[in-house]
Every structure is written in structure tokens, then in C-alpha cells.
Amino acid sequence: MSTLFSPLRLGPVTLNNRIIIAPMCQYSAEDGHMQAWHDQHLGSLAQSGAGLLIFEASAVTPEGRITQGDVGLWDDATRDAMKTVVDNIRRYSPMPLAVQIGHAGRKASCQKPWDGGAAISPEQDNGWQTLAPSAIPFSEGGPLPEAMTAQQIARTIEDFVLAARRAVDAGLEGIELHAAHGYLLHQFLSPLSNQREDAYGGTLENRMRLTLDIFDAVRASIPDHIVLGVRISATDWVEGGWDLEQSIELAKQLDTRGCHYLHVSSGGLSEQQQIPVEPNYQVPHAEALKSHVVMPVIAVGLITEPQQAEDLLSNERADAVALARGILYDPRWPWHAAAALGETLKASPQYLRCQPHGLKHLLENQQD
């Protein structure tokens, strides 16, 4: 058996294979509520044969949305909308489902990407006041975020806890805390965006505090059968910013707390970032972090070919691979990977007759 199609245990849940569908914002919610688009989009991905599907970043509070179209988990109504999507998927797919929960911080209050993605100031229509560790805008001349008070930080921790409980109530098997891509938790981690002088700023220990406080609070508030992982940006790709050495310390802290996996991305905090984008460009970060922790490490970033994924896993550079844009382009990527590597996947019986004549071994009935 190939490594890519071998089982992987993430805490209490065992995946059938090591292909993860990364969270991808669709900017298509209404007042935080998932819509028919999410039924179609996520339902299709749930038929892909991947080992785990992670729903898009869902805001723990309305002001934590990137755009007005972001999914939310801040009240019972947004939970119920997500539960409807989960229930619809469950009718036809046994794939484990998780959701990423987060807060955009100073990168909130923006236009949708296809409308330009620009920041919207509180004075403009559809804009609101953003929050951050320090009153430092994301871009020069951009809207000024409000530096969070101790009370606002405490409330944010509680917001994550409540969102996590709603995710459990919605029927999901896993929760991913979003501490990457320049959003609020990443903003607290990086010295470029965090210039506080209290217990949440200054030293590495203090800058890690919010992420670890939220992890501890969420872990204590959800059942043991729920997977809890964290996504980080391993580096800001900016001199003097968050970097791999600091990420290793954070990973060690999460590992000792029982984190079930680490999902390793990079960048997103600063417009000054210089990213050498090429196949596997983030894999060295995952590989370095893997050498310091027991929990599984997921690599992501321009992993597009089956043999590429197989090689990095068989060489123990990571424990799983995540696909995002690539699986939007090819929603049956796991099928094609199985065909390339001589493996078999389980599929819904409605799709069994699509197997190519020379690959009649490729798909098995998941109902058997």
C-alpha cells in the first residue's frame, strides 16, 4: 500500500487516507449562515474520496469575519445552518468532517475577493471597526484597528469556546483553530503586529499566550471524541517577524497539551512578505516541525501531483498532505491519485459505473 493511502490517526479519529481537504473560504454566506452553495460545494468535495474535509474558516463573532460573506458560528442560527449542510452530507458520505474556526482581527471588514478584496473602513458602507493586538494597520494607510483590551481578549477566548461547542452540536468530528495567514491569533504571535506591553505581548511566551489560552479553553470544553488541531503560518517571510524557530516552540507547547495535529502553512501577515512560491515550498517547514513533535503534521502548498505527495510522505517529511485550490480544480483528485498509485477507494454506489475500463479495481462501494 502507498503511504498516501494508508490510514492516519488524528487523536480519536482514524482517517482512511492521508489526503486532507484544506479549509477554503467561499464568501457566500448570508449573515454568517451557510447557503445552498455550501451544500453543492461541500457535498461535491465529500464525494472526493479524501480522508478528511475541513469546512471553511467560520468566524467566532460577526466582527471577526473577513468579509460580509463569511460563514459564522457565533449563535444558534449560524450553527443550525451549518448543521443542515452536515446532515445533508451525512446522507451520502461517511467522510469525517471538521471546521476551522477563527477571527480575522485587523484583516476583517474587507470586500469579497472578486470585488477587489480591499479593506473597508468603519465609515464606509458594509464596513466595521476591526480589532487587533495593537493599533497597527495591515497595510500602510489602511483602516486603523482598535487595540484589544484585556476584557475583549477574555471575551474572544470565550467566543472561540462557544463556537467550538456549536461545531460539536452541528455534528462535526473535528475543529481546527486558525492561527495562520495573518488573522487574529497569528497577529498576536508575530512581533510585527503585536507590540503590546502586557501579558499578551513582548516575549515569545506572551505572544503565544492567546493561542495557547484558546487551545486550552476549547480542549476543556469539547468532548474527548472530537479532533482538535491548529493551523499555523510557520513564517511571516519577513525579517524580524514570526519565523520557524518560534513556530517550533509553539508546536512543542501545543504537543504537550494534546493537540491532535498541526497544519503548516505560511505567510499572510504582512504585505512585505517575500515568498519563494514553487512546488513543496512549505514542506521544509512541516518537515522541521515534525521532527520536534509527536502529533501528526500536515503539509500544504503547491502539492499537486500524486507521486509528489507520495514521495514526501514516504520520506517522512510530513504525515499528511492538504489540498485547497488544487482540489477545487480537480474535485476527484484522490480518485486520480489512487489510479496513479494502484490503490482502491470507496465511493458512493451512484458513481461506481464511471470507472475506466482498465481500472475496474479503482472504486469500491462504500456501503459494503
SVG drawing of the C-alpha trace seen along z (x, -y; Angstrom):
<svg xmlns="http://www.w3.org/2000/svg" viewBox="-31 -57 46 62">
<polyline fill="none" stroke="black" stroke-width="0.4" points="0.0,0.0 1.2,-3.5 1.8,-5.8 -0.7,-8.4 -3.5,-5.8 -2.6,-4.3 -4.7,-5.1 -3.8,-8.0 -4.9,-8.6 -5.7,-12.1 -6.4,-11.7 -9.8,-10.0 -10.4,-9.7 -8.7,-7.4 -8.7,-8.6 -8.9,-6.2 -6.1,-8.0 -3.7,-11.0 -5.4,-13.4 -6.9,-16.4 -9.2,-19.0 -8.0,-22.3 -10.5,-25.0 -11.3,-27.4 -13.4,-30.5 -16.3,-30.7 -17.6,-34.2 -21.1,-33.0 -22.8,-33.0 -25.6,-35.4 -25.3,-36.9 -23.0,-34.0 -25.4,-31.4 -24.3,-28.7 -26.4,-28.6 -27.3,-26.3 -23.8,-27.0 -22.2,-25.2 -24.5,-22.2 -23.2,-21.9 -19.6,-22.8 -19.0,-20.7 -21.3,-17.9 -19.1,-17.5 -15.9,-17.5 -17.4,-14.9 -17.6,-12.6 -13.9,-13.0 -12.5,-10.1 -10.3,-12.3 -9.6,-11.3 -10.9,-14.5 -12.9,-17.5 -12.3,-20.8 -15.1,-23.4 -14.0,-26.9 -12.9,-29.4 -16.0,-30.3 -16.0,-33.4 -16.5,-33.2 -18.0,-36.7 -19.5,-38.9 -16.7,-41.5 -14.2,-38.6 -15.4,-38.0 -13.0,-38.7 -16.0,-39.8 -19.7,-40.0 -19.9,-36.7 -18.0,-34.7 -19.6,-31.8 -20.1,-32.2 -20.6,-30.1 -21.5,-32.9 -25.0,-31.9 -27.6,-29.1 -28.9,-30.2 -25.4,-30.0 -24.9,-26.7 -28.2,-25.3 -27.4,-26.4 -24.1,-24.5 -25.9,-21.5 -28.2,-21.4 -25.2,-21.1 -23.6,-18.5 -26.8,-16.4 -27.1,-16.6 -23.6,-15.4 -24.1,-12.6 -26.9,-11.1 -24.4,-10.1 -20.9,-10.3 -19.2,-8.8 -16.2,-11.2 -15.0,-12.8 -15.9,-16.5 -14.2,-19.3 -14.5,-23.1 -11.9,-25.8 -12.9,-28.5 -11.2,-31.9 -11.2,-35.6 -9.8,-37.9 -8.6,-40.6 -7.2,-43.6 -7.8,-41.7 -11.6,-41.8 -14.0,-44.2 -13.0,-43.6 -14.6,-43.3 -15.1,-39.9 -12.0,-38.8 -14.0,-39.1 -14.9,-42.6 -11.3,-43.6 -10.7,-42.5 -9.9,-46.0 -10.3,-46.9 -13.5,-48.7 -13.2,-51.4 -15.9,-51.7 -17.2,-54.9 -18.0,-53.1 -21.0,-51.1 -20.6,-47.5 -17.6,-48.3 -16.9,-47.9 -14.3,-48.6 -11.6,-45.9 -9.7,-44.6 -6.0,-43.6 -3.3,-43.1 -2.0,-46.6 -3.3,-49.6 -1.2,-48.8 -3.0,-48.6 -2.4,-45.6 -1.4,-47.9 0.1,-51.4 -2.7,-53.9 -5.3,-51.2 -8.0,-51.3 -6.6,-51.5 -7.6,-48.6 -8.5,-49.0 -6.0,-47.6 -7.9,-45.0 -8.5,-45.5 -8.0,-42.7 -11.8,-42.4 -12.0,-42.0 -9.3,-39.3 -11.1,-37.4 -14.4,-37.6 -12.6,-36.4 -11.4,-33.3 -15.0,-32.7 -16.2,-33.3 -13.9,-30.5 -15.1,-28.2 -18.8,-28.8 -18.1,-28.4 -16.3,-25.1 -19.3,-23.8 -21.6,-24.8 -19.4,-22.9 -19.8,-19.8 -23.6,-20.4 -23.6,-20.7 -22.3,-17.2 -18.7,-17.8 -15.9,-15.4 -13.2,-17.9 -12.2,-21.5 -9.2,-23.4 -8.1,-26.7 -7.0,-29.2 -3.7,-30.7 -2.3,-31.4 -2.5,-33.7 -2.3,-37.0 -5.6,-36.6 -6.1,-37.5 -4.2,-34.6 -1.3,-35.0 -1.3,-38.8 -0.8,-38.1 2.1,-35.6 4.1,-38.0 6.2,-40.8 5.4,-42.7 1.7,-43.1 1.9,-42.6 3.6,-45.5 1.7,-45.1 3.3,-45.6 1.1,-43.4 0.8,-39.6 -0.1,-39.1 2.9,-40.9 6.6,-41.3 8.3,-37.9 7.6,-34.8 5.9,-33.3 3.5,-36.3 2.8,-36.4 1.9,-32.7 -0.4,-33.1 -3.6,-33.8 -3.3,-30.9 -2.5,-28.6 -5.2,-30.0 -7.8,-29.4 -6.5,-25.9 -6.7,-25.0 -10.1,-26.5 -11.5,-24.8 -9.9,-21.5 -11.5,-21.6 -15.0,-22.4 -15.4,-19.8 -15.8,-16.0 -12.8,-13.7 -14.1,-12.2 -13.6,-15.5 -10.4,-16.1 -8.7,-19.4 -5.9,-20.7 -4.3,-24.0 -3.2,-25.7 -0.2,-28.0 1.9,-30.1 5.4,-28.7 6.9,-32.0 5.9,-35.6 8.6,-35.5 9.6,-39.0 12.8,-39.8 12.1,-40.3 8.7,-38.6 7.3,-35.3 9.6,-32.5 10.3,-28.8 12.2,-28.9 9.3,-30.5 6.9,-28.1 8.8,-25.2 8.3,-26.5 4.6,-26.9 4.4,-23.4 6.1,-22.0 3.7,-23.7 0.7,-22.5 2.1,-19.0 2.4,-18.8 -1.2,-20.0 -2.5,-17.1 -3.1,-18.8 -4.2,-16.2 -2.4,-17.7 -0.5,-20.7 -1.5,-22.1 1.5,-24.0 1.1,-26.9 2.9,-30.3 2.7,-34.0 -0.4,-36.3 0.6,-38.7 2.5,-41.4 2.4,-42.9 6.2,-42.9 6.4,-39.1 8.7,-37.6 7.5,-34.0 9.5,-31.7 6.5,-30.0 7.2,-26.7 6.1,-23.1 6.6,-21.9 7.7,-25.4 6.2,-25.0 7.1,-21.3 10.5,-22.1 8.6,-23.9 6.4,-20.9 9.4,-18.6 11.3,-20.7 8.3,-20.9 7.6,-17.2 11.0,-16.4 10.0,-18.2 6.5,-16.8 4.6,-13.6 1.4,-14.8 0.8,-14.4 1.9,-17.2 0.0,-18.2 1.9,-19.8 0.2,-22.1 1.1,-24.4 1.5,-23.5 1.3,-19.8 -0.4,-18.9 0.8,-15.6 0.1,-12.1 3.7,-10.9 4.9,-14.2 2.5,-13.7 3.5,-10.0 7.2,-10.8 7.1,-13.5 5.0,-11.2 7.1,-8.1 10.2,-10.1 8.5,-11.1 8.6,-14.8 5.0,-15.1 2.2,-12.8 -0.5,-14.0 -1.0,-16.4 -3.7,-19.1 -5.1,-20.3 -7.0,-23.5 -7.1,-25.2 -5.9,-22.0 -9.0,-20.1 -11.2,-22.9 -9.7,-22.5 -9.9,-18.7 -12.6,-17.6 -11.7,-13.9 -8.0,-14.3 -8.0,-11.4 -9.5,-9.1 -6.9,-10.1 -4.2,-9.7 -5.4,-6.3 -5.4,-5.3 -1.8,-6.6 -0.6,-4.7 -2.5,-1.5 -4.8,-1.9 -8.5,-1.5 -11.0,-4.0 -14.5,-3.6 -17.2,-5.6 -20.9,-6.1 -22.7,-3.4 -24.1,-6.1 -20.6,-6.7 -19.3,-3.2 -20.1,-2.8 -17.8,-5.7 -14.6,-3.6 -12.5,-3.5 -12.5,0.0 -8.8,0.5 -9.3,-0.4 -12.2,1.7 -10.4,2.1 -10.3,-1.6 -13.6,-2.2 -15.4,0.0 -19.0,-0.5 -18.7,-2.5 -22.0,-0.9 -20.5,2.6"/>
</svg>
